């Protein structure tokens, strides 16, 4: 799902000048972090608009400090500290960017987030298919981006302390909940009288 407003990603690398200190060659972890960012944007995050800015940390060391960033390489997504002091974990980056993007883009259409072997997912799929409701299925085990998308959209609805289970369902962009809510409480789009 695409937004009109890009997600902002800032990499502060160990380079720059402050007082008598001058670093002209970026550290190996900073270079590796930059490579991880480029590759993750091209693969896991393809289709999400991300504005990447690379800054020399010694030139602007005070910028990330209020968010807890003090040890390059520092990666921030929309002003939130994602990683520092080590080469970037691409899963953390993927999760942070998808979460930031989900706050910009509303869900459209019909979506079922689930996993293989889940009996509740099977019940939900059967209900949608029996009633002729087209939907997009997202396997949250096989597709990490689907997992991050689901969690970032569900947690604000159900609360931080409530565990996220599958399936999680949206119909015509509106959150339904799980299989029980779909089967017992929801009037399906385009369907006549429902049976459980």
C-alpha positions in Angstrom: 0.0 0.0 0.0 1.5 3.3 -1.1 1.4 6.7 0.6 1.7 10.2 -0.9 4.1 11.0 1.9 7.4 9.1 2.0 8.8 7.4 5.1 11.9 9.3 6.3 15.0 7.3 7.0 18.2 8.9 8.3 21.6 7.1 8.6 24.2 8.8 10.8 27.6 7.4 9.9 30.9 7.7 11.7 32.4 10.5 9.6 32.6 14.3 9.5 34.3 16.9 11.6 33.8 18.3 15.1 36.4 20.5 16.7 39.9 19.0 16.2 38.4 15.6 15.3 38.0 14.7 11.6 37.0 11.4 10.2 37.1 11.1 6.4 36.5 7.3 6.0 33.3 5.8 7.2 33.5 2.8 9.5 32.9 -0.7 8.1 29.6 -1.2 10.1 28.4 2.2 8.7 29.1 1.0 5.1 27.5 -2.3 5.8 24.5 -0.6 7.3 24.2 1.5 4.1 24.3 -1.6 2.0 21.7 -3.3 4.1 19.4 -0.3 3.7 19.8 -0.2 0.0 19.2 -3.9 -0.4 16.2 -4.0 2.0 14.6 -1.1 0.2 15.0 -2.9 -3.1 13.6 -6.2 -1.8 11.5 -6.4 1.4 10.4 -2.8 1.1 9.9 -2.5 -2.6 6.9 -0.4 -3.3 7.1 1.7 -0.2 8.3 5.3 -0.8 11.3 5.9 1.5 13.4 9.1 1.6 16.9 8.2 2.7 19.3 10.8 4.0 22.9 10.0 5.0 24.6 12.4 7.4 28.1 12.5 8.9 27.6 12.0 12.6 30.4 14.3 13.8 28.9 17.2 11.8 25.4 16.8 13.5 26.0 14.6 16.6 23.4 16.5 18.6 20.5 15.6 16.2 19.9 12.0 17.2 20.7 12.5 20.9 17.2 13.5 22.0 16.0 10.1 20.7 18.8 8.2 22.4 21.1 7.9 19.4 24.8 8.5 20.3 26.8 5.7 18.7 27.2 5.5 14.9 25.9 3.9 12.8 22.6 5.3 13.9 19.4 4.5 11.9 16.3 6.5 12.5 12.9 6.0 10.8 10.5 9.0 11.1 12.5 10.3 14.0 12.4 7.0 15.9 15.6 5.2 16.8 15.8 1.8 15.1 19.5 0.8 15.5 22.8 2.1 16.7 26.4 1.0 17.2 26.1 -2.2 15.1 25.5 -3.2 11.5 21.8 -2.9 10.9 19.4 -5.8 11.2 17.3 -5.8 8.1 14.3 -7.2 10.0 14.3 -4.2 12.4 14.5 -1.9 9.4 11.7 -3.7 7.6 9.5 -3.6 10.7 10.1 0.1 11.4 9.4 1.2 7.8 6.3 -0.9 7.4 5.0 0.4 10.7 5.7 4.0 9.7 4.0 3.5 6.3 1.0 1.8 7.9 0.3 5.1 9.8 0.2 6.9 6.5 -1.9 4.5 4.3 -5.4 3.2 5.0 -6.3 -0.4 4.3 -8.3 -0.8 1.1 -10.1 -3.8 0.0 -10.5 -7.2 1.6 -7.5 -8.8 3.4 -7.0 -11.9 5.5 -3.7 -12.3 7.4 -3.1 -15.9 8.5 -0.9 -18.9 8.5 -0.8 -22.5 7.2 -2.2 -25.0 9.7 -4.5 -22.5 11.5 -8.0 -23.9 11.8 -9.5 -20.4 12.4 -7.9 -19.2 9.2 -9.4 -22.1 7.3 -12.9 -21.3 8.8 -12.5 -17.6 7.8 -11.3 -18.5 4.3 -14.2 -21.0 3.8 -16.7 -18.3 4.9 -15.4 -15.7 2.5 -15.2 -18.2 -0.4 -18.6 -19.7 0.3 -20.1 -16.2 0.2 -18.2 -15.2 -2.9 -16.1 -12.4 -1.2 -12.8 -11.9 -3.0 -9.9 -11.2 -0.7 -6.1 -11.0 -0.6 -4.4 -13.6 1.6 -1.2 -12.8 3.5 0.8 -15.6 5.1 2.4 -14.0 8.1 4.9 -16.8 8.6 6.2 -17.0 5.1 6.2 -13.2 4.5 7.8 -11.1 7.2 6.5 -7.9 5.6 2.9 -9.3 6.0 3.6 -10.0 9.7 4.9 -6.5 10.4 2.0 -5.0 8.4 -0.6 -7.0 10.4 1.0 -6.2 13.8 1.4 -2.5 13.1 -2.3 -2.2 12.1 -3.8 -4.4 14.8 -1.9 -3.3 17.9 -3.4 0.3 17.9 -6.8 -1.3 17.7 -6.5 -4.2 20.2 -3.9 -2.6 22.6 -0.3 -3.2 23.2 -0.8 -5.9 25.9 -3.3 -8.0 23.9 -1.6 -10.8 22.0 -2.0 -10.7 18.2 -3.5 -14.0 16.8 -4.5 -15.1 13.3 -6.5 -14.6 11.3 -6.8 -10.8 11.3 -9.4 -9.6 8.7 -10.3 -6.4 7.0 -13.3 -6.1 4.7 -13.7 -3.0 2.4 -10.9 -1.4 4.4 -12.7 -1.8 7.8 -11.2 -4.0 10.6 -13.3 -7.0 11.4 -11.2 -9.0 13.8 -10.8 -12.8 13.8 -12.7 -15.7 12.4 -15.4 -15.6 15.1 -16.2 -11.9 14.4 -16.3 -12.6 10.7 -18.6 -15.6 11.0 -20.9 -14.4 13.8 -21.0 -10.6 13.7 -20.2 -9.4 10.1 -22.4 -8.7 7.2 -20.2 -9.5 4.2 -20.0 -7.0 1.3 -22.1 -8.1 -1.6 -23.6 -11.1 0.3 -27.2 -11.7 1.2 -28.4 -13.3 4.5 -25.5 -14.9 6.2 -25.2 -18.4 7.7 -22.6 -19.4 10.2 
